[in-house]
Amino acid sequence: MLYWAVVFFIVAIVAAIFGFGNISEGAAGIAKILFFIFVVLFVISLVLNLAKGKKP
């Protein structure tokens, strides 16, 4: 999922360079959403591993 966040971030940067406002806004929005989903899943997996007694 982090891969897709990076891909949409790169698409947003390229679109911003060429001046495509709507495309860059959409790609940046998708990248932000995927980034936050990745962070939430990371925190959940970290907490579950700590609860089981495994080292992270």
mmCIF entry with sequence, helices, sheets and N, C-alpha, C, O atoms, coordinates in Angstrom:
data_MODEL
# 
_entry.id   MODEL 
# 
_entity.id                         1 
_entity.type                       polymer 
_entity.pdbx_number_of_molecules   1 
# 
_entity_poly.entity_id                      1 
_entity_poly.type                           'polypeptide(L)' 
_entity_poly.nstd_linkage                   no 
_entity_poly.nstd_monomer                   no 
_entity_poly.pdbx_seq_one_letter_code       MLYWAVVFFIVAIVAAIFGFGNISEGAAGIAKILFFIFVVLFVISLVLNLAKGKKP 
_entity_poly.pdbx_seq_one_letter_code_can   MLYWAVVFFIVAIVAAIFGFGNISEGAAGIAKILFFIFVVLFVISLVLNLAKGKKP 
_entity_poly.pdbx_strand_id                 A 
# 
loop_
_entity_poly_seq.entity_id 
_entity_poly_seq.num 
_entity_poly_seq.mon_id 
_entity_poly_seq.hetero 
1 1  MET n 
1 2  LEU n 
1 3  TYR n 
1 4  TRP n 
1 5  ALA n 
1 6  VAL n 
1 7  VAL n 
1 8  PHE n 
1 9  PHE n 
1 10 ILE n 
1 11 VAL n 
1 12 ALA n 
1 13 ILE n 
1 14 VAL n 
1 15 ALA n 
1 16 ALA n 
1 17 ILE n 
1 18 PHE n 
1 19 GLY n 
1 20 PHE n 
1 21 GLY n 
1 22 ASN n 
1 23 ILE n 
1 24 SER n 
1 25 GLU n 
1 26 GLY n 
1 27 ALA n 
1 28 ALA n 
1 29 GLY n 
1 30 ILE n 
1 31 ALA n 
1 32 LYS n 
1 33 ILE n 
1 34 LEU n 
1 35 PHE n 
1 36 PHE n 
1 37 ILE n 
1 38 PHE n 
1 39 VAL n 
1 40 VAL n 
1 41 LEU n 
1 42 PHE n 
1 43 VAL n 
1 44 ILE n 
1 45 SER n 
1 46 LEU n 
1 47 VAL n 
1 48 LEU n 
1 49 ASN n 
1 50 LEU n 
1 51 ALA n 
1 52 LYS n 
1 53 GLY n 
1 54 LYS n 
1 55 LYS n 
1 56 PRO n 
# 
_struct_asym.id          A 
_struct_asym.entity_id   1 
# 
loop_
_struct_conf.conf_type_id 
_struct_conf.id 
_struct_conf.pdbx_PDB_helix_id 
_struct_conf.beg_label_comp_id 
_struct_conf.beg_label_asym_id 
_struct_conf.beg_label_seq_id 
_struct_conf.pdbx_beg_PDB_ins_code 
_struct_conf.end_label_comp_id 
_struct_conf.end_label_asym_id 
_struct_conf.end_label_seq_id 
_struct_conf.pdbx_end_PDB_ins_code 
_struct_conf.beg_auth_comp_id 
_struct_conf.beg_auth_asym_id 
_struct_conf.beg_auth_seq_id 
_struct_conf.end_auth_comp_id 
_struct_conf.end_auth_asym_id 
_struct_conf.end_auth_seq_id 
_struct_conf.pdbx_PDB_helix_class 
_struct_conf.details 
_struct_conf.pdbx_PDB_helix_length 
HELX_P HELX_P1 AA1 LEU A 2  ? PHE A 18 ? LEU A 2  PHE A 18 1 ? 17 
HELX_P HELX_P2 AA2 GLY A 21 ? LYS A 52 ? GLY A 21 LYS A 52 1 ? 32 
# 
_struct_conf_type.id          HELX_P 
_struct_conf_type.criteria    ? 
_struct_conf_type.reference   ? 
# 
loop_
_atom_site.group_PDB 
_atom_site.id 
_atom_site.type_symbol 
_atom_site.label_atom_id 
_atom_site.label_alt_id 
_atom_site.label_comp_id 
_atom_site.label_asym_id 
_atom_site.label_entity_id 
_atom_site.label_seq_id 
_atom_site.pdbx_PDB_ins_code 
_atom_site.Cartn_x 
_atom_site.Cartn_y 
_atom_site.Cartn_z 
_atom_site.occupancy 
_atom_site.B_iso_or_equiv 
_atom_site.pdbx_formal_charge 
_atom_site.auth_seq_id 
_atom_site.auth_comp_id 
_atom_site.auth_asym_id 
_atom_site.auth_atom_id 
_atom_site.pdbx_PDB_model_num 
ATOM 1   N N  . MET A 1 1  ? 0.825  -1.188  0.000   1.00 0.00 ? 1  MET A N  1 
ATOM 2   C CA . MET A 1 1  ? 0.000  0.000   0.000   1.00 0.00 ? 1  MET A CA 1 
ATOM 3   C C  . MET A 1 1  ? 0.872  1.257   0.000   1.00 0.00 ? 1  MET A C  1 
ATOM 4   O O  . MET A 1 1  ? 0.515  2.270   -0.600  1.00 0.00 ? 1  MET A O  1 
ATOM 5   N N  . LEU A 1 2  ? 1.991  1.182   0.662   1.00 0.00 ? 2  LEU A N  1 
ATOM 6   C CA . LEU A 1 2  ? 2.909  2.319   0.642   1.00 0.00 ? 2  LEU A CA 1 
ATOM 7   C C  . LEU A 1 2  ? 3.407  2.562   -0.782  1.00 0.00 ? 2  LEU A C  1 
ATOM 8   O O  . LEU A 1 2  ? 3.638  3.704   -1.177  1.00 0.00 ? 2  LEU A O  1 
ATOM 9   N N  . TYR A 1 3  ? 3.570  1.494   -1.540  1.00 0.00 ? 3  TYR A N  1 
ATOM 10  C CA . TYR A 1 3  ? 3.996  1.606   -2.935  1.00 0.00 ? 3  TYR A CA 1 
ATOM 11  C C  . TYR A 1 3  ? 3.023  2.486   -3.719  1.00 0.00 ? 3  TYR A C  1 
ATOM 12  O O  . TYR A 1 3  ? 3.444  3.367   -4.470  1.00 0.00 ? 3  TYR A O  1 
ATOM 13  N N  . TRP A 1 4  ? 1.707  2.244   -3.542  1.00 0.00 ? 4  TRP A N  1 
ATOM 14  C CA . TRP A 1 4  ? 0.711  3.022   -4.277  1.00 0.00 ? 4  TRP A CA 1 
ATOM 15  C C  . TRP A 1 4  ? 0.696  4.461   -3.817  1.00 0.00 ? 4  TRP A C  1 
ATOM 16  O O  . TRP A 1 4  ? 0.469  5.361   -4.625  1.00 0.00 ? 4  TRP A O  1 
ATOM 17  N N  . ALA A 1 5  ? 0.933  4.704   -2.538  1.00 0.00 ? 5  ALA A N  1 
ATOM 18  C CA . ALA A 1 5  ? 1.005  6.082   -2.052  1.00 0.00 ? 5  ALA A CA 1 
ATOM 19  C C  . ALA A 1 5  ? 2.158  6.821   -2.720  1.00 0.00 ? 5  ALA A C  1 
ATOM 20  O O  . ALA A 1 5  ? 2.016  7.982   -3.104  1.00 0.00 ? 5  ALA A O  1 
ATOM 21  N N  . VAL A 1 6  ? 3.296  6.152   -2.857  1.00 0.00 ? 6  VAL A N  1 
ATOM 22  C CA . VAL A 1 6  ? 4.459  6.762   -3.509  1.00 0.00 ? 6  VAL A CA 1 
ATOM 23  C C  . VAL A 1 6  ? 4.179  6.988   -4.994  1.00 0.00 ? 6  VAL A C  1 
ATOM 24  O O  . VAL A 1 6  ? 4.553  8.022   -5.547  1.00 0.00 ? 6  VAL A O  1 
ATOM 25  N N  . VAL A 1 7  ? 3.526  6.032   -5.634  1.00 0.00 ? 7  VAL A N  1 
ATOM 26  C CA . VAL A 1 7  ? 3.203  6.177   -7.062  1.00 0.00 ? 7  VAL A CA 1 
ATOM 27  C C  . VAL A 1 7  ? 2.301  7.385   -7.288  1.00 0.00 ? 7  VAL A C  1 
ATOM 28  O O  . VAL A 1 7  ? 2.557  8.188   -8.186  1.00 0.00 ? 7  VAL A O  1 
ATOM 29  N N  . PHE A 1 8  ? 1.256  7.523   -6.490  1.00 0.00 ? 8  PHE A N  1 
ATOM 30  C CA . PHE A 1 8  ? 0.356  8.661   -6.670  1.00 0.00 ? 8  PHE A CA 1 
ATOM 31  C C  . PHE A 1 8  ? 1.035  9.967   -6.295  1.00 0.00 ? 8  PHE A C  1 
ATOM 32  O O  . PHE A 1 8  ? 0.716  11.008  -6.870  1.00 0.00 ? 8  PHE A O  1 
ATOM 33  N N  . PHE A 1 9  ? 1.961  9.941   -5.351  1.00 0.00 ? 9  PHE A N  1 
ATOM 34  C CA . PHE A 1 9  ? 2.719  11.140  -5.012  1.00 0.00 ? 9  PHE A CA 1 
ATOM 35  C C  . PHE A 1 9  ? 3.566  11.578  -6.201  1.00 0.00 ? 9  PHE A C  1 
ATOM 36  O O  . PHE A 1 9  ? 3.617  12.768  -6.514  1.00 0.00 ? 9  PHE A O  1 
ATOM 37  N N  . ILE A 1 10 ? 4.225  10.648  -6.862  1.00 0.00 ? 10 ILE A N  1 
ATOM 38  C CA . ILE A 1 10 ? 5.051  10.966  -8.036  1.00 0.00 ? 10 ILE A CA 1 
ATOM 39  C C  . ILE A 1 10 ? 4.176  11.487  -9.170  1.00 0.00 ? 10 ILE A C  1 
ATOM 40  O O  . ILE A 1 10 ? 4.552  12.435  -9.860  1.00 0.00 ? 10 ILE A O  1 
ATOM 41  N N  . VAL A 1 11 ? 3.007  10.870  -9.366  1.00 0.00 ? 11 VAL A N  1 
ATOM 42  C CA . VAL A 1 11 ? 2.086  11.336  -10.402 1.00 0.00 ? 11 VAL A CA 1 
ATOM 43  C C  . VAL A 1 11 ? 1.649  12.770  -10.097 1.00 0.00 ? 11 VAL A C  1 
ATOM 44  O O  . VAL A 1 11 ? 1.545  13.594  -11.005 1.00 0.00 ? 11 VAL A O  1 
ATOM 45  N N  . ALA A 1 12 ? 1.395  13.069  -8.821  1.00 0.00 ? 12 ALA A N  1 
ATOM 46  C CA . ALA A 1 12 ? 0.984  14.417  -8.439  1.00 0.00 ? 12 ALA A CA 1 
ATOM 47  C C  . ALA A 1 12 ? 2.090  15.422  -8.713  1.00 0.00 ? 12 ALA A C  1 
ATOM 48  O O  . ALA A 1 12 ? 1.816  16.529  -9.175  1.00 0.00 ? 12 ALA A O  1 
ATOM 49  N N  . ILE A 1 13 ? 3.337  15.051  -8.436  1.00 0.00 ? 13 ILE A N  1 
ATOM 50  C CA . ILE A 1 13 ? 4.456  15.962  -8.689  1.00 0.00 ? 13 ILE A CA 1 
ATOM 51  C C  . ILE A 1 13 ? 4.625  16.218  -10.186 1.00 0.00 ? 13 ILE A C  1 
ATOM 52  O O  . ILE A 1 13 ? 4.811  17.359  -10.609 1.00 0.00 ? 13 ILE A O  1 
ATOM 53  N N  . VAL A 1 14 ? 4.560  15.164  -10.975 1.00 0.00 ? 14 VAL A N  1 
ATOM 54  C CA . VAL A 1 14 ? 4.707  15.318  -12.428 1.00 0.00 ? 14 VAL A CA 1 
ATOM 55  C C  . VAL A 1 14 ? 3.564  16.169  -12.983 1.00 0.00 ? 14 VAL A C  1 
ATOM 56  O O  . VAL A 1 14 ? 3.791  17.034  -13.828 1.00 0.00 ? 14 VAL A O  1 
ATOM 57  N N  . ALA A 1 15 ? 2.349  15.931  -12.517 1.00 0.00 ? 15 ALA A N  1 
ATOM 58  C CA . ALA A 1 15 ? 1.206  16.717  -12.984 1.00 0.00 ? 15 ALA A CA 1 
ATOM 59  C C  . ALA A 1 15 ? 1.341  18.174  -12.557 1.00 0.00 ? 15 ALA A C  1 
ATOM 60  O O  . ALA A 1 15 ? 0.957  19.074  -13.305 1.00 0.00 ? 15 ALA A O  1 
ATOM 61  N N  . ALA A 1 16 ? 1.879  18.416  -11.373 1.00 0.00 ? 16 ALA A N  1 
ATOM 62  C CA . ALA A 1 16 ? 2.066  19.794  -10.920 1.00 0.00 ? 16 ALA A CA 1 
ATOM 63  C C  . ALA A 1 16 ? 3.102  20.514  -11.771 1.00 0.00 ? 16 ALA A C  1 
ATOM 64  O O  . ALA A 1 16 ? 2.965  21.706  -12.045 1.00 0.00 ? 16 ALA A O  1 
ATOM 65  N N  . ILE A 1 17 ? 4.133  19.796  -12.187 1.00 0.00 ? 17 ILE A N  1 
ATOM 66  C CA . ILE A 1 17 ? 5.170  20.404  -13.037 1.00 0.00 ? 17 ILE A CA 1 
ATOM 67  C C  . ILE A 1 17 ? 4.567  20.845  -14.368 1.00 0.00 ? 17 ILE A C  1 
ATOM 68  O O  . ILE A 1 17 ? 4.905  21.908  -14.888 1.00 0.00 ? 17 ILE A O  1 
ATOM 69  N N  . PHE A 1 18 ? 3.677  20.026  -14.912 1.00 0.00 ? 18 PHE A N  1 
ATOM 70  C CA . PHE A 1 18 ? 3.069  20.362  -16.189 1.00 0.00 ? 18 PHE A CA 1 
ATOM 71  C C  . PHE A 1 18 ? 1.856  21.277  -16.052 1.00 0.00 ? 18 PHE A C  1 
ATOM 72  O O  . PHE A 1 18 ? 1.304  21.727  -17.056 1.00 0.00 ? 18 PHE A O  1 
ATOM 73  N N  . GLY A 1 19 ? 1.438  21.556  -14.816 1.00 0.00 ? 19 GLY A N  1 
ATOM 74  C CA . GLY A 1 19 ? 0.358  22.498  -14.597 1.00 0.00 ? 19 GLY A CA 1 
ATOM 75  C C  . GLY A 1 19 ? -1.035 21.929  -14.698 1.00 0.00 ? 19 GLY A C  1 
ATOM 76  O O  . GLY A 1 19 ? -1.989 22.681  -14.898 1.00 0.00 ? 19 GLY A O  1 
ATOM 77  N N  . PHE A 1 20 ? -1.182 20.636  -14.568 1.00 0.00 ? 20 PHE A N  1 
ATOM 78  C CA . PHE A 1 20 ? -2.510 20.029  -14.611 1.00 0.00 ? 20 PHE A CA 1 
ATOM 79  C C  . PHE A 1 20 ? -3.095 20.041  -13.202 1.00 0.00 ? 20 PHE A C  1 
ATOM 80  O O  . PHE A 1 20 ? -2.861 19.117  -12.423 1.00 0.00 ? 20 PHE A O  1 
ATOM 81  N N  . GLY A 1 21 ? -3.853 21.082  -12.875 1.00 0.00 ? 21 GLY A N  1 
ATOM 82  C CA . GLY A 1 21 ? -4.366 21.281  -11.524 1.00 0.00 ? 21 GLY A CA 1 
ATOM 83  C C  . GLY A 1 21 ? -5.253 20.155  -11.023 1.00 0.00 ? 21 GLY A C  1 
ATOM 84  O O  . GLY A 1 21 ? -5.044 19.647  -9.921  1.00 0.00 ? 21 GLY A O  1 
ATOM 85  N N  . ASN A 1 22 ? -6.230 19.761  -11.811 1.00 0.00 ? 22 ASN A N  1 
ATOM 86  C CA . ASN A 1 22 ? -7.180 18.747  -11.353 1.00 0.00 ? 22 ASN A CA 1 
ATOM 87  C C  . ASN A 1 22 ? -6.514 17.393  -11.176 1.00 0.00 ? 22 ASN A C  1 
ATOM 88  O O  . ASN A 1 22 ? -6.819 16.670  -10.228 1.00 0.00 ? 22 ASN A O  1 
ATOM 89  N N  . ILE A 1 23 ? -5.619 17.047  -12.070 1.00 0.00 ? 23 ILE A N  1 
ATOM 90  C CA . ILE A 1 23 ? -4.949 15.754  -11.982 1.00 0.00 ? 23 ILE A CA 1 
ATOM 91  C C  . ILE A 1 23 ? -4.047 15.717  -10.760 1.00 0.00 ? 23 ILE A C  1 
ATOM 92  O O  . ILE A 1 23 ? -4.031 14.726  -10.031 1.00 0.00 ? 23 ILE A O  1 
ATOM 93  N N  . SER A 1 24 ? -3.305 16.776  -10.534 1.00 0.00 ? 24 SER A N  1 
ATOM 94  C CA . SER A 1 24 ? -2.382 16.782  -9.399  1.00 0.00 ? 24 SER A CA 1 
ATOM 95  C C  . SER A 1 24 ? -3.139 16.789  -8.075  1.00 0.00 ? 24 SER A C  1 
ATOM 96  O O  . SER A 1 24 ? -2.699 16.154  -7.116  1.00 0.00 ? 24 SER A O  1 
ATOM 97  N N  . GLU A 1 25 ? -4.256 17.486  -8.002  1.00 0.00 ? 25 GLU A N  1 
ATOM 98  C CA . GLU A 1 25 ? -5.052 17.494  -6.776  1.00 0.00 ? 25 GLU A CA 1 
ATOM 99  C C  . GLU A 1 25 ? -5.630 16.120  -6.488  1.00 0.00 ? 25 GLU A C  1 
ATOM 100 O O  . GLU A 1 25 ? -5.640 15.680  -5.339  1.00 0.00 ? 25 GLU A O  1 
ATOM 101 N N  . GLY A 1 26 ? -6.103 15.448  -7.503  1.00 0.00 ? 26 GLY A N  1 
ATOM 102 C CA . GLY A 1 26 ? -6.668 14.112  -7.324  1.00 0.00 ? 26 GLY A CA 1 
ATOM 103 C C  . GLY A 1 26 ? -5.618 13.100  -6.904  1.00 0.00 ? 26 GLY A C  1 
ATOM 104 O O  . GLY A 1 26 ? -5.841 12.302  -5.993  1.00 0.00 ? 26 GLY A O  1 
ATOM 105 N N  . ALA A 1 27 ? -4.480 13.135  -7.565  1.00 0.00 ? 27 ALA A N  1 
ATOM 106 C CA . ALA A 1 27 ? -3.412 12.190  -7.227  1.00 0.00 ? 27 ALA A CA 1 
ATOM 107 C C  . ALA A 1 27 ? -2.861 12.466  -5.830  1.00 0.00 ? 27 ALA A C  1 
ATOM 108 O O  . ALA A 1 27 ? -2.546 11.532  -5.093  1.00 0.00 ? 27 ALA A O  1 
ATOM 109 N N  . ALA A 1 28 ? -2.743 13.734  -5.464  1.00 0.00 ? 28 ALA A N  1 
ATOM 110 C CA . ALA A 1 28 ? -2.256 14.070  -4.129  1.00 0.00 ? 28 ALA A CA 1 
ATOM 111 C C  . ALA A 1 28 ? -3.261 13.625  -3.073  1.00 0.00 ? 28 ALA A C  1 
ATOM 112 O O  . ALA A 1 28 ? -2.869 13.152  -2.006  1.00 0.00 ? 28 ALA A O  1 
ATOM 113 N N  . GLY A 1 29 ? -4.523 13.770  -3.353  1.00 0.00 ? 29 GLY A N  1 
ATOM 114 C CA . GLY A 1 29 ? -5.554 13.321  -2.417  1.00 0.00 ? 29 GLY A CA 1 
ATOM 115 C C  . GLY A 1 29 ? -5.505 11.819  -2.196  1.00 0.00 ? 29 GLY A C  1 
ATOM 116 O O  . GLY A 1 29 ? -5.606 11.348  -1.063  1.00 0.00 ? 29 GLY A O  1 
ATOM 117 N N  . ILE A 1 30 ? -5.349 11.069  -3.276  1.00 0.00 ? 30 ILE A N  1 
ATOM 118 C CA . ILE A 1 30 ? -5.248 9.615   -3.174  1.00 0.00 ? 30 ILE A CA 1 
ATOM 119 C C  . ILE A 1 30 ? -3.987 9.226   -2.415  1.00 0.00 ? 30 ILE A C  1 
ATOM 120 O O  . ILE A 1 30 ? -4.019 8.308   -1.595  1.00 0.00 ? 30 ILE A O  1 
ATOM 121 N N  . ALA A 1 31 ? -2.883 9.909   -2.677  1.00 0.00 ? 31 ALA A N  1 
ATOM 122 C CA . ALA A 1 31 ? -1.631 9.609   -1.978  1.00 0.00 ? 31 ALA A CA 1 
ATOM 123 C C  . ALA A 1 31 ? -1.776 9.868   -0.478  1.00 0.00 ? 31 ALA A C  1 
ATOM 124 O O  . ALA A 1 31 ? -1.271 9.088   0.330   1.00 0.00 ? 31 ALA A O  1 
ATOM 125 N N  . LYS A 1 32 ? -2.452 10.941  -0.099  1.00 0.00 ? 32 LYS A N  1 
ATOM 126 C CA . LYS A 1 32 ? -2.652 11.235  1.323   1.00 0.00 ? 32 LYS A CA 1 
ATOM 127 C C  . LYS A 1 32 ? -3.498 10.162  1.987   1.00 0.00 ? 32 LYS A C  1 
ATOM 128 O O  . LYS A 1 32 ? -3.176 9.706   3.084   1.00 0.00 ? 32 LYS A O  1 
ATOM 129 N N  . ILE A 1 33 ? -4.574 9.759   1.332   1.00 0.00 ? 33 ILE A N  1 
ATOM 130 C CA . ILE A 1 33 ? -5.454 8.735   1.892   1.00 0.00 ? 33 ILE A CA 1 
ATOM 131 C C  . ILE A 1 33 ? -4.699 7.423   2.079   1.00 0.00 ? 33 ILE A C  1 
ATOM 132 O O  . ILE A 1 33 ? -4.793 6.798   3.136   1.00 0.00 ? 33 ILE A O  1 
ATOM 133 N N  . LEU A 1 34 ? -3.956 7.003   1.064   1.00 0.00 ? 34 LEU A N  1 
ATOM 134 C CA . LEU A 1 34 ? -3.198 5.754   1.170   1.00 0.00 ? 34 LEU A CA 1 
ATOM 135 C C  . LEU A 1 34 ? -2.122 5.842   2.240   1.00 0.00 ? 34 LEU A C  1 
ATOM 136 O O  . LEU A 1 34 ? -1.855 4.857   2.929   1.00 0.00 ? 34 LEU A O  1 
ATOM 137 N N  . PHE A 1 35 ? -1.502 7.006   2.390   1.00 0.00 ? 35 PHE A N  1 
ATOM 138 C CA . PHE A 1 35 ? -0.489 7.171   3.415   1.00 0.00 ? 35 PHE A CA 1 
ATOM 139 C C  . PHE A 1 35 ? -1.091 6.998   4.803   1.00 0.00 ? 35 PHE A C  1 
ATOM 140 O O  . PHE A 1 35 ? -0.524 6.295   5.639   1.00 0.00 ? 35 PHE A O  1 
ATOM 141 N N  . PHE A 1 36 ? -2.234 7.632   5.056   1.00 0.00 ? 36 PHE A N  1 
ATOM 142 C CA . PHE A 1 36 ? -2.853 7.520   6.374   1.00 0.00 ? 36 PHE A CA 1 
ATOM 143 C C  . PHE A 1 36 ? -3.363 6.107   6.644   1.00 0.00 ? 36 PHE A C  1 
ATOM 144 O O  . PHE A 1 36 ? -3.304 5.641   7.781   1.00 0.00 ? 36 PHE A O  1 
ATOM 145 N N  . ILE A 1 37 ? -3.861 5.421   5.623   1.00 0.00 ? 37 ILE A N  1 
ATOM 146 C CA . ILE A 1 37 ? -4.270 4.023   5.792   1.00 0.00 ? 37 ILE A CA 1 
ATOM 147 C C  . ILE A 1 37 ? -3.057 3.176   6.159   1.00 0.00 ? 37 ILE A C  1 
ATOM 148 O O  . ILE A 1 37 ? -3.145 2.307   7.027   1.00 0.00 ? 37 ILE A O  1 
ATOM 149 N N  . PHE A 1 38 ? -1.925 3.424   5.504   1.00 0.00 ? 38 PHE A N  1 
ATOM 150 C CA . PHE A 1 38 ? -0.704 2.695   5.804   1.00 0.00 ? 38 PHE A CA 1 
ATOM 151 C C  . PHE A 1 38 ? -0.258 2.940   7.245   1.00 0.00 ? 38 PHE A C  1 
ATOM 152 O O  . PHE A 1 38 ? 0.138  2.002   7.938   1.00 0.00 ? 38 PHE A O  1 
ATOM 153 N N  . VAL A 1 39 ? -0.319 4.180   7.695   1.00 0.00 ? 39 VAL A N  1 
ATOM 154 C CA . VAL A 1 39 ? 0.088  4.505   9.065   1.00 0.00 ? 39 VAL A CA 1 
ATOM 155 C C  . VAL A 1 39 ? -0.820 3.807   10.071  1.00 0.00 ? 39 VAL A C  1 
ATOM 156 O O  . VAL A 1 39 ? -0.338 3.262   11.063  1.00 0.00 ? 39 VAL A O  1 
ATOM 157 N N  . VAL A 1 40 ? -2.124 3.817   9.827   1.00 0.00 ? 40 VAL A N  1 
ATOM 158 C CA . VAL A 1 40 ? -3.066 3.168   10.742  1.00 0.00 ? 40 VAL A CA 1 
ATOM 159 C C  . VAL A 1 40 ? -2.812 1.663   10.792  1.00 0.00 ? 40 VAL A C  1 
ATOM 160 O O  . VAL A 1 40 ? -2.800 1.078   11.875  1.00 0.00 ? 40 VAL A O  1 
ATOM 161 N N  . LEU A 1 41 ? -2.612 1.036   9.646   1.00 0.00 ? 41 LEU A N  1 
ATOM 162 C CA . LEU A 1 41 ? -2.335 -0.404  9.625   1.00 0.00 ? 41 LEU A CA 1 
ATOM 163 C C  . LEU A 1 41 ? -1.018 -0.729  10.324  1.00 0.00 ? 41 LEU A C  1 
ATOM 164 O O  . LEU A 1 41 ? -0.912 -1.757  10.992  1.00 0.00 ? 41 LEU A O  1 
ATOM 165 N N  . PHE A 1 42 ? -0.020 0.129   10.180  1.00 0.00 ? 42 PHE A N  1 
ATOM 166 C CA . PHE A 1 42 ? 1.255  -0.075  10.854  1.00 0.00 ? 42 PHE A CA 1 
ATOM 167 C C  . PHE A 1 42 ? 1.082  -0.024  12.369  1.00 0.00 ? 42 PHE A C  1 
ATOM 168 O O  . PHE A 1 42 ? 1.611  -0.870  13.090  1.00 0.00 ? 42 PHE A O  1 
ATOM 169 N N  . VAL A 1 43 ? 0.340  0.970   12.845  1.00 0.00 ? 43 VAL A N  1 
ATOM 170 C CA . VAL A 1 43 ? 0.129  1.107   14.290  1.00 0.00 ? 43 VAL A CA 1 
ATOM 171 C C  . VAL A 1 43 ? -0.654 -0.086  14.831  1.00 0.00 ? 43 VAL A C  1 
ATOM 172 O O  . VAL A 1 43 ? -0.332 -0.601  15.902  1.00 0.00 ? 43 VAL A O  1 
ATOM 173 N N  . ILE A 1 44 ? -1.669 -0.527  14.109  1.00 0.00 ? 44 ILE A N  1 
ATOM 174 C CA . ILE A 1 44 ? -2.453 -1.682  14.541  1.00 0.00 ? 44 ILE A CA 1 
ATOM 175 C C  . ILE A 1 44 ? -1.586 -2.931  14.617  1.00 0.00 ? 44 ILE A C  1 
ATOM 176 O O  . ILE A 1 44 ? -1.662 -3.673  15.596  1.00 0.00 ? 44 ILE A O  1 
ATOM 177 N N  . SER A 1 45 ? -0.763 -3.175  13.602  1.00 0.00 ? 45 SER A N  1 
ATOM 178 C CA . SER A 1 45 ? 0.097  -4.360  13.622  1.00 0.00 ? 45 SER A CA 1 
ATOM 179 C C  . SER A 1 45 ? 1.142  -4.265  14.730  1.00 0.00 ? 45 SER A C  1 
ATOM 180 O O  . SER A 1 45 ? 1.493  -5.275  15.339  1.00 0.00 ? 45 SER A O  1 
ATOM 181 N N  . LEU A 1 46 ? 1.641  -3.061  14.994  1.00 0.00 ? 46 LEU A N  1 
ATOM 182 C CA . LEU A 1 46 ? 2.602  -2.873  16.073  1.00 0.00 ? 46 LEU A CA 1 
ATOM 183 C C  . LEU A 1 46 ? 1.967  -3.185  17.426  1.00 0.00 ? 46 LEU A C  1 
ATOM 184 O O  . LEU A 1 46 ? 2.570  -3.871  18.251  1.00 0.00 ? 46 LEU A O  1 
ATOM 185 N N  . VAL A 1 47 ? 0.767  -2.690  17.653  1.00 0.00 ? 47 VAL A N  1 
ATOM 186 C CA . VAL A 1 47 ? 0.074  -2.942  18.917  1.00 0.00 ? 47 VAL A CA 1 
ATOM 187 C C  . VAL A 1 47 ? -0.253 -4.427  19.073  1.00 0.00 ? 47 VAL A C  1 
ATOM 188 O O  . VAL A 1 47 ? -0.100 -4.978  20.164  1.00 0.00 ? 47 VAL A O  1 
ATOM 189 N N  . LEU A 1 48 ? -0.694 -5.073  18.013  1.00 0.00 ? 48 LEU A N  1 
ATOM 190 C CA . LEU A 1 48 ? -1.011 -6.494  18.101  1.00 0.00 ? 48 LEU A CA 1 
ATOM 191 C C  . LEU A 1 48 ? 0.230  -7.326  18.388  1.00 0.00 ? 48 LEU A C  1 
ATOM 192 O O  . LEU A 1 48 ? 0.163  -8.283  19.159  1.00 0.00 ? 48 LEU A O  1 
ATOM 193 N N  . ASN A 1 49 ? 1.349  -6.983  17.788  1.00 0.00 ? 49 ASN A N  1 
ATOM 194 C CA . ASN A 1 49 ? 2.584  -7.716  18.048  1.00 0.00 ? 49 ASN A CA 1 
ATOM 195 C C  . ASN A 1 49 ? 3.065  -7.491  19.468  1.00 0.00 ? 49 ASN A C  1 
ATOM 196 O O  . ASN A 1 49 ? 3.570  -8.421  20.097  1.00 0.00 ? 49 ASN A O  1 
ATOM 197 N N  . LEU A 1 50 ? 2.924  -6.293  19.983  1.00 0.00 ? 50 LEU A N  1 
ATOM 198 C CA . LEU A 1 50 ? 3.299  -6.030  21.370  1.00 0.00 ? 50 LEU A CA 1 
ATOM 199 C C  . LEU A 1 50 ? 2.392  -6.767  22.341  1.00 0.00 ? 50 LEU A C  1 
ATOM 200 O O  . LEU A 1 50 ? 2.846  -7.222  23.391  1.00 0.00 ? 50 LEU A O  1 
ATOM 201 N N  . ALA A 1 51 ? 1.107  -6.890  21.999  1.00 0.00 ? 51 ALA A N  1 
ATOM 202 C CA . ALA A 1 51 ? 0.163  -7.584  22.858  1.00 0.00 ? 51 ALA A CA 1 
ATOM 203 C C  . ALA A 1 51 ? 0.460  -9.084  22.914  1.00 0.00 ? 51 ALA A C  1 
ATOM 204 O O  . ALA A 1 51 ? 0.227  -9.731  23.935  1.00 0.00 ? 51 ALA A O  1 
ATOM 205 N N  . LYS A 1 52 ? 0.975  -9.631  21.811  1.00 0.00 ? 52 LYS A N  1 
ATOM 206 C CA . LYS A 1 52 ? 1.311  -11.057 21.770  1.00 0.00 ? 52 LYS A CA 1 
ATOM 207 C C  . LYS A 1 52 ? 2.647  -11.344 22.454  1.00 0.00 ? 52 LYS A C  1 
ATOM 208 O O  . LYS A 1 52 ? 2.968  -12.499 22.733  1.00 0.00 ? 52 LYS A O  1 
ATOM 209 N N  . GLY A 1 53 ? 3.410  -10.315 22.717  1.00 0.00 ? 53 GLY A N  1 
ATOM 210 C CA . GLY A 1 53 ? 4.692  -10.506 23.383  1.00 0.00 ? 53 GLY A CA 1 
ATOM 211 C C  . GLY A 1 53 ? 5.859  -10.672 22.436  1.00 0.00 ? 53 GLY A C  1 
ATOM 212 O O  . GLY A 1 53 ? 6.967  -10.998 22.862  1.00 0.00 ? 53 GLY A O  1 
ATOM 213 N N  . LYS A 1 54 ? 5.620  -10.449 21.144  1.00 0.00 ? 54 LYS A N  1 
ATOM 214 C CA . LYS A 1 54 ? 6.703  -10.532 20.168  1.00 0.00 ? 54 LYS A CA 1 
ATOM 215 C C  . LYS A 1 54 ? 7.435  -9.214  20.094  1.00 0.00 ? 54 LYS A C  1 
ATOM 216 O O  . LYS A 1 54 ? 6.853  -8.157  20.336  1.00 0.00 ? 54 LYS A O  1 
ATOM 217 N N  . LYS A 1 55 ? 8.702  -9.273  19.763  1.00 0.00 ? 55 LYS A N  1 
ATOM 218 C CA . LYS A 1 55 ? 9.472  -8.033  19.560  1.00 0.00 ? 55 LYS A CA 1 
ATOM 219 C C  . LYS A 1 55 ? 9.110  -7.458  18.196  1.00 0.00 ? 55 LYS A C  1 
ATOM 220 O O  . LYS A 1 55 ? 8.939  -8.215  17.241  1.00 0.00 ? 55 LYS A O  1 
ATOM 221 N N  . PRO A 1 56 ? 8.988  -6.137  18.083  1.00 0.00 ? 56 PRO A N  1 
ATOM 222 C CA . PRO A 1 56 ? 8.638  -5.517  16.800  1.00 0.00 ? 56 PRO A CA 1 
ATOM 223 C C  . PRO A 1 56 ? 9.735  -5.620  15.772  1.00 0.00 ? 56 PRO A C  1 
ATOM 224 O O  . PRO A 1 56 ? 9.576  -5.142  14.649  1.00 0.00 ? 56 PRO A O  1 
# 
